[in-house]
Amino acid sequence: MKPRRLPPDPPRAADRLLRWFVAPPRREEVLGDLHEEFAYQVERIGERQARWRYWWDALPVLL
């Protein structure tokens, strides 16, 4: 039996920026939503494209 592989993590640099810029009351909600979308996109389009998509989804929050 093959060992189960852990799902990839979203880009750490994007997460650090989000933790710094997003107000504490909204931080967990925003990061949770982005992480859920990232996991879905990894399954749908692959890890590499999901990482680009994560940055693209995080930009409006940062601006």
C-alpha positions as a Python dict, from the first residue, in 0.01 Angstrom:
ca = {
    (1, 'M'): (0, 0, 0),
    (2, 'K'): (129, 344, -96),
    (3, 'P'): (169, 598, 184),
    (4, 'R'): (-75, 885, 153),
    (5, 'R'): (87, 1205, 32),
    (6, 'L'): (16, 1527, 219),
    (7, 'P'): (-151, 1800, 17),
    (8, 'P'): (80, 2083, -92),
    (9, 'D'): (88, 2406, 103),
    (10, 'P'): (-2, 2741, -51),
    (11, 'P'): (284, 2983, -123),
    (12, 'R'): (437, 3087, 210),
    (13, 'A'): (535, 3435, 92),
    (14, 'A'): (176, 3514, -2),
    (15, 'D'): (54, 3385, 334),
    (16, 'R'): (309, 3599, 519),
    (17, 'L'): (198, 3910, 331),
    (18, 'L'): (-165, 3833, 400),
    (19, 'R'): (-97, 3780, 770),
    (20, 'W'): (78, 4118, 780),
    (21, 'F'): (-179, 4320, 580),
    (22, 'V'): (-515, 4169, 675),
    (23, 'A'): (-673, 4292, 998),
    (24, 'P'): (-681, 4027, 1274),
    (25, 'P'): (-1062, 3999, 1286),
    (26, 'R'): (-1073, 3900, 916),
    (27, 'R'): (-739, 3717, 888),
    (28, 'E'): (-854, 3363, 966),
    (29, 'E'): (-1158, 3389, 740),
    (30, 'V'): (-956, 3522, 445),
    (31, 'L'): (-674, 3269, 484),
    (32, 'G'): (-919, 2983, 534),
    (33, 'D'): (-1109, 3070, 217),
    (34, 'L'): (-790, 3106, 15),
    (35, 'H'): (-651, 2776, 147),
    (36, 'E'): (-973, 2592, 63),
    (37, 'E'): (-970, 2735, -289),
    (38, 'F'): (-602, 2641, -326),
    (39, 'A'): (-671, 2279, -229),
    (40, 'Y'): (-957, 2264, -479),
    (41, 'Q'): (-744, 2417, -755),
    (42, 'V'): (-458, 2170, -690),
    (43, 'E'): (-698, 1885, -761),
    (44, 'R'): (-848, 2063, -1061),
    (45, 'I'): (-550, 2219, -1243),
    (46, 'G'): (-238, 2096, -1062),
    (47, 'E'): (-4, 2238, -800),
    (48, 'R'): (200, 2470, -1020),
    (49, 'Q'): (-97, 2652, -1171),
    (50, 'A'): (-275, 2654, -834),
    (51, 'R'): (19, 2844, -684),
    (52, 'W'): (-11, 3114, -951),
    (53, 'R'): (-383, 3122, -898),
    (54, 'Y'): (-334, 3166, -521),
    (55, 'W'): (-125, 3479, -580),
    (56, 'W'): (-383, 3606, -827),
    (57, 'D'): (-661, 3552, -571),
    (58, 'A'): (-456, 3711, -290),
    (59, 'L'): (-371, 4031, -481),
    (60, 'P'): (-710, 4203, -442),
    (61, 'V'): (-694, 4138, -68),
    (62, 'L'): (-346, 4293, -51),
    (63, 'L'): (-434, 4600, -258),
}
